[in-house]
């Protein structure tokens, strides 16, 4: 028992900061200029979310999660951490979930007439939080590498790397979903951001605090939406 108690968080991170950020550089060097396509897909999904085109958003995002699962985790991250393959499987599961959500066409849930006014006030707040989170994944996180002096080759980009992909998807979920669908879609992104945030914190990377801030904002957004229960009946588009 004493042996387990003596373990610290850094004992579970089998690589150094230099090794991790060099991995990001290798990915960027190999897959450039696919980053431009990733950013274009993310921006398009955000515009569609603002127009409430739910099904098209998830149809665009699902292949992105599959790509990150296979390339980022199974081909690269697994070289540093044996758990990379398992996280890749989780990202593949998320891709299947998003594809199912797009094809099934579940719309936002209706709410009772008593709560209509309250929901009308809560929805813009959640959308604003979701929009801020989505923009963080698309713009803020990639810019952090340059602002910190690391350079563009260490920048994490939506559609290529796991962190910005999870962040932006979480923001889109807050903008478009409610009830059990929101929890279902947000679960894997939030778990990964927690794991990645702890990893970056051990590596003493400033990006860790951004991931923790995103998690806190997402929980606030979910709490705002969960104050108002949805009807049991589901509307199918």
N, C-alpha and C positions, 0 to 999 in steps of 0.2 A: 504493500500500500504506500509506503514511504517513497518508493521509486516513482510511482505515478504522480504523487504530490509534488515531487521535485521538478517535474517537467514545466517548462515555460512555453509561451506561445511561439517564440522564435524557434523552438526545437522542432516544430511541425512545418517549418518553411525550409525546404531542402535546397535553397539557392540564395544567392546574394543579390543585392540591388543591381550591381553591374551586370550580372548574368541575365537578370530579368529584362532590363532595359535594352540590353544587346539583342535579346530575343525579339523585342518590339521592332528594333531596327531591321533585323533580318526579314521579318514579315513585311515591313514597309518596302524594303528594297526589292523583295521578290514580287509583290503584287501591285506595285505602282504601274500604271495609273488607275487601277480599279477603284482606288479611293474616291475618285471623282464620281463614279457610278454609284458608290455607296452613299455619298453625300446627296446626290441627286435623288436617289430613292427615298432617303430620309426626309428631304425637303418636300418631295411630292406627297409622301404619307402625311406630313404635318399639314399641308394645305388641304388635303382630302379630309383630315380629321376636323379642321375648322369648318369645312362644308358638311360635316356629319355623314360622310360617305364611309360608314364603318366597314362594310365588307371589302371594299377596295383597299382600305388601309391594311387589313390583316392579310389580304392576298399578296400585297407588296412585301410585307414584313416577314412572312413565313419563310420564303427562300433565304432571306438574310440570316435568319437564325440557323438554318440548316448549313449554310456556308461557314458561319462562325464555328459551329459545332465540329465540322469536319476539318477545316483548315486551321483555325486558331488553336483549338483544343487538341484534337487527335493528331495533327501533324506536327505541331510546334510545342504547345504547353505541356503535353504529355512527356516531352523530352526532359523537362525539369521536374515534373511532379507526377508520380504514378497515378494520382487521382484525376489527371487530365482527361483520360478516356471516359471516366464515369461522369464528369461534368459535361463532356461532349454529348453523352447519351441524354443527359437532362436537357441540354439545348436542343437536341433533335426532338425530344418529347414536346418541348415548347413550340417548335416549328409545326409539328403535327397538330397541336392544340390550336394554334392560330389559323392553320389551314381549315380545320374543322369549324372554327368560329366563322370564317369567311363563307364557307360553303353552306353551313347550316342557316346562316342569316338571322341569328338572334339579335333583335333590336334592343334598345334600352327598355328597361322595365317600366310599366306604368305605376303610378303611385295613387293612393287614395285621394279623393277630392279634398279631404280635410287637410292634407299636407301639401296641397298644390302651391300655396303661397310660400311655405317654408322651403320647398324644393326649388322653387323659382329663384330664391335667394341663395341657396346652397350650390346649385349647379354652376353659376358663373365663377364662384370662388374655386370650386374643384377644377374647372376648365382652366382658370388662370394658373393654378398651381401646376396642373399637368402640362400646360404650354411652357411654363418656365423650366420644368424638368426636361421636357423634350428638347428645348433649345440648349440646355446645359450639355446634353449628350451630343448634339449636333455641332455646337460651336465652342462652348466654354472648355470642355475637356480637351479637344484637340489644341486649342490655343494655349493651354497651360504648359505644354511642353516647350513652346517657343518663349513664353513669358518667363519661364524658369531657367532659360538658357540652355536647355537640352537640345533644342533644334527640332526641325520638322520631322526628321527621320525617327524620332521617338514619340511622335504624336499618335494618339489613339483616335481612330476614325470610325464612325458608324458604318456597319456593314463589313468591317474588316476585323475589328477588335471587339472583345466581349464587353468591356465596361461601357463604352458609349452606346452600344447596341442595347444593352439591358436598361440603361438610363432612359434613352429615348422611347423605348417600348413601354416602360413604366409610365412615362408622361402621357403617351397616347392612350394607354388604358384608363388613366384618370379622366381624360377628356371624353372618352367614348362609352365607358362601361359603368355599370352599377351592380350592386348585389353580389351574388355568387360568381358571376362572370368576371367581375373585377378582381376578386380574391384569387380566382383560378388563374387568370392571366398574369397577375402581379406576383404570384408566389415564387416562381423560379427566378425572375429578375431580381427580386428583393433578397432572396437567399444568396445569389451570386454576388450582389453588391456588398452584402455583409461579409462574405468570405474574402472577396477581393479587397475590401476596405481594411480588414484586419491584416491581410498579407502586406498591403502597401504601408500600413502603419508600422509593422515590424521592419520593413525595408526603409523606414523613415522617409517616405515619399509624400510630398505635399498633396498629391491627388487623393490620399486617404481621407482627408477632411472633407473634400468635395463629395466623395461617395457617402460619407456619413450624413452630410447635410442633405443630400438627395433623399436618403432613406427617411430622415426625420420629416422632410417636407411631404414625402409620399404618405407617410403615416397620418399626417395632419389632413391631407386631402381625403384619404380613405375614411378617417374619422368623421369628417364633415358629411360625406355621402352616406355613411352608415347610420347617421342619426335618424334617417327617414326610411322606414321599412318599405320594401317593394311588395306589390301584389303577388300572390302565388301564381297567378296566370301569366304565361309568357306570350308575347306577341311574336309571330314568325313573319319575317319579311317575305 
